[in-house]
């Protein structure tokens, strides 16, 4: 495990966090992407949090999350703030504001363009390097955007959690040309994940595809508990009960790179 000594003082950083804000970031012509953003005092990095499922938490004007509040990257955002990292929860764009939302659309050029707009906005807002952090289906978005946008000023790296490893219905992350990635990449997976599209037994599919010559690491989580459907947020798939450990690992990796 990476040393955590360099992390910000957690309670202090959280106490100093600014109130969350809702912003509709202009992206493509006539289209905007709503985000829920919050930053601690003097953020050292900013994470774009890309939820799984259909990718539509439906952020309300008051900052409440209408759907997917238990999704791993949404429910853990305060843990990043406590480590001195700003958070940006990304919603579906305005032209995909109804079902199926992002389903079947995560590898599209338009989706990547939306994420590029949010990346630009987030870097200027937080004055800090930005990282793409996806979970479950959000790893498809994060990996696709990282590949297409690497070299973009302000984009610092990629974090994949509970990666989509094998799914005939879509382009699983190991099917992407990850060997061409030139950004630091961290993959975090639970050793007891049995979700049909992210089973731990299939993790070697990802490992053999990660690029060489750039900082990279795969971390396996052991602890926690599991409740309900194996592919849902409160199962091993969502790191239920292991959230502080996982976010500390991610924060340490980000702040070390």
C-alpha positions in Angstrom: 0.0 0.0 0.0 1.2 3.5 -0.8 2.3 5.6 2.1 -0.4 8.1 3.2 1.8 10.5 5.1 1.6 13.1 2.3 -2.2 13.3 2.4 -4.0 16.3 3.7 -5.3 16.4 7.3 -8.7 14.7 6.7 -11.0 16.4 9.3 -9.4 19.8 8.7 -9.7 19.6 4.9 -13.3 18.5 5.1 -14.2 21.2 7.6 -12.7 23.8 5.2 -14.6 22.5 2.2 -16.7 25.1 0.3 -20.4 24.4 -0.2 -21.3 22.1 -3.1 -22.4 23.8 -6.3 -24.4 22.8 -9.3 -23.1 23.9 -12.7 -24.4 23.3 -16.2 -21.2 23.1 -18.2 -21.7 24.0 -21.9 -20.3 21.2 -24.1 -21.6 20.6 -27.7 -23.7 23.1 -29.5 -27.0 23.5 -27.6 -25.9 20.8 -25.0 -24.7 21.1 -21.5 -23.6 18.7 -18.8 -24.7 19.2 -15.2 -22.1 18.6 -12.5 -22.2 18.6 -8.7 -18.9 20.2 -7.7 -17.2 20.8 -4.4 -13.7 21.6 -3.3 -11.7 21.8 -0.1 -9.4 24.7 0.7 -6.4 24.7 -1.7 -7.3 21.5 -3.6 -4.3 19.5 -4.8 -6.2 17.6 -7.5 -9.7 17.3 -8.9 -11.5 14.1 -9.7 -14.3 13.7 -12.3 -16.5 11.0 -10.8 -18.2 8.9 -13.5 -20.9 6.7 -12.0 -21.9 3.3 -13.4 -25.3 2.0 -14.5 -26.9 4.3 -17.0 -24.7 7.2 -15.9 -27.6 9.6 -14.9 -27.7 10.6 -11.2 -30.1 13.4 -12.1 -28.6 16.2 -10.1 -31.2 18.7 -8.9 -30.9 22.4 -8.7 -30.4 22.2 -5.0 -27.6 19.7 -5.3 -29.5 16.7 -4.3 -29.0 13.4 -6.2 -32.3 12.1 -7.5 -30.9 8.7 -8.6 -27.9 6.5 -7.9 -27.1 8.2 -4.6 -25.5 4.9 -3.4 -23.2 4.5 -6.4 -19.7 4.1 -5.2 -18.2 7.3 -6.7 -21.2 9.4 -5.6 -21.5 8.2 -2.0 -17.7 8.5 -1.3 -17.2 12.0 -2.6 -16.7 13.5 0.9 -13.8 11.1 1.5 -11.9 12.7 -1.4 -12.6 16.2 0.1 -11.2 15.0 3.3 -7.9 14.2 1.5 -7.7 17.6 -0.1 -9.1 16.5 -3.5 -12.0 18.4 -5.2 -14.9 16.4 -6.6 -17.0 16.7 -9.7 -19.9 14.3 -10.1 -20.8 14.2 -13.8 -24.4 13.7 -14.9 -25.8 12.7 -18.3 -25.8 15.5 -20.9 -28.9 17.5 -21.5 -29.7 15.7 -24.8 -29.6 12.4 -23.0 -31.9 13.4 -20.1 -34.2 10.4 -20.3 -33.8 6.6 -20.5 -31.6 5.0 -21.7 -29.4 7.9 -20.7 -25.8 6.9 -21.4 -26.5 3.2 -22.1 -24.9 2.3 -25.4 -23.4 5.8 -25.8 -20.3 5.7 -23.5 -17.8 5.1 -26.4 -19.2 7.8 -28.7 -17.3 10.9 -29.8 -20.1 13.1 -28.5 -19.7 11.6 -25.0 -16.0 12.2 -25.1 -16.6 15.8 -26.2 -18.8 16.3 -23.2 -16.2 14.9 -20.8 -13.5 17.1 -22.5 -15.7 20.2 -21.7 -16.1 19.1 -18.1 -12.4 18.5 -17.8 -11.6 22.0 -19.1 -14.1 23.5 -16.7 -13.0 21.5 -13.7 -9.3 22.4 -14.2 -10.1 26.1 -14.3 -12.5 25.9 -11.4 -10.2 24.0 -9.1 -6.9 25.2 -10.4 -5.6 21.7 -10.1 -4.8 18.7 -12.3 -7.8 16.6 -13.2 -8.3 12.8 -13.0 -10.9 10.7 -14.6 -12.4 8.2 -12.0 -14.9 5.7 -13.2 -16.7 2.9 -11.6 -18.4 -0.1 -13.2 -20.0 1.2 -16.5 -18.3 4.5 -15.7 -14.9 2.8 -16.4 -16.0 2.6 -20.1 -16.5 6.4 -20.2 -13.3 7.1 -18.2 -11.1 4.8 -20.3 -12.5 5.9 -23.6 -12.1 9.6 -22.7 -8.5 9.0 -21.4 -7.5 7.4 -24.6 -9.0 10.1 -26.9 -8.0 13.1 -24.7 -4.5 12.2 -23.5 -2.3 15.1 -24.2 -5.1 17.5 -23.2 -3.7 20.2 -20.8 -4.8 19.5 -17.3 -5.7 15.8 -17.7 -3.4 14.0 -15.2 -4.5 10.4 -15.2 -7.1 7.6 -15.0 -8.6 5.6 -12.2 -10.7 2.5 -12.9 -12.7 0.9 -10.1 -14.7 -2.3 -10.6 -13.8 -2.3 -14.3 -16.1 -3.7 -17.0 -14.0 -6.7 -18.0 -16.1 -8.8 -20.3 -19.5 -7.9 -21.8 -20.7 -9.0 -25.3 -23.2 -6.2 -25.3 -20.7 -3.4 -25.3 -17.0 -2.6 -25.7 -15.4 -3.9 -22.4 -12.5 -1.9 -21.2 -9.8 -4.5 -22.0 -11.0 -4.4 -25.6 -9.8 -0.8 -25.9 -6.2 0.0 -27.1 -5.0 0.5 -23.5 -1.5 -0.2 -24.5 -1.4 3.2 -26.2 -2.3 5.0 -23.0 0.4 7.4 -21.9 -1.2 8.6 -18.7 -0.8 7.1 -15.2 -3.5 4.5 -14.6 -4.7 2.8 -11.4 -7.1 -0.1 -11.4 -8.9 -1.1 -8.2 -10.9 -4.3 -8.0 -12.5 -6.3 -5.2 -11.2 -9.9 -4.8 -14.8 -11.1 -4.3 -16.5 -9.3 -7.1 -18.7 -11.8 -8.9 -20.6 -9.4 -11.1 -21.0 -11.1 -14.5 -19.3 -8.2 -16.3 -16.6 -7.4 -13.8 -15.8 -10.7 -12.1 -12.5 -10.8 -10.3 -11.7 -14.0 -12.2 -11.5 -11.9 -15.4 -9.2 -9.3 -14.0 -6.2 -10.7 -16.0 -8.0 -9.5 -19.1 -7.3 -6.0 -17.9 -3.8 -6.6 -16.4 -2.4 -7.8 -19.7 -3.7 -4.8 -21.6 -2.4 -2.1 -19.3 0.4 0.0 -20.9 4.1 -0.4 -20.2 6.4 2.5 -19.7 3.9 4.6 -17.8 3.0 4.6 -14.1 0.5 1.9 -13.5 -0.8 -0.3 -10.7 -3.6 -2.8 -9.9 -4.8 -2.9 -6.4 -7.0 -5.7 -5.0 -9.4 -5.0 -2.1 -10.2 -7.8 0.3 -12.5 -6.3 3.0 -16.0 -5.1 3.4 -19.4 -6.7 3.1 -21.9 -7.6 0.3 -25.6 -7.0 0.1 -28.0 -7.6 -2.7 -27.3 -8.1 -6.4 -23.7 -8.8 -7.2 -23.6 -6.0 -9.8 -25.1 -3.4 -7.5 -23.5 -0.6 -5.4 -23.8 -2.2 -2.0 -22.2 -5.5 -3.1 -18.5 -6.3 -3.3 -18.7 -4.7 -6.7 -19.3 -1.3 -5.0 -16.7 -1.8 -2.2 -19.4 -1.8 0.4 -17.8 -1.4 3.8 -14.3 -0.8 2.4 -14.9 2.7 1.1 -12.3 4.5 3.3 -9.6 2.1 2.4 -10.3 2.3 -1.3 -10.5 6.1 -1.4 -7.3 6.4 0.6 -5.6 4.2 -2.0 -6.9 6.3 -4.9 -6.1 9.6 -3.2 -2.5 8.4 -2.4 -2.0 7.3 -6.0 -3.3 10.6 -7.4 -1.3 12.8 -5.0 1.9 10.8 -5.7 1.6 11.4 -9.5 
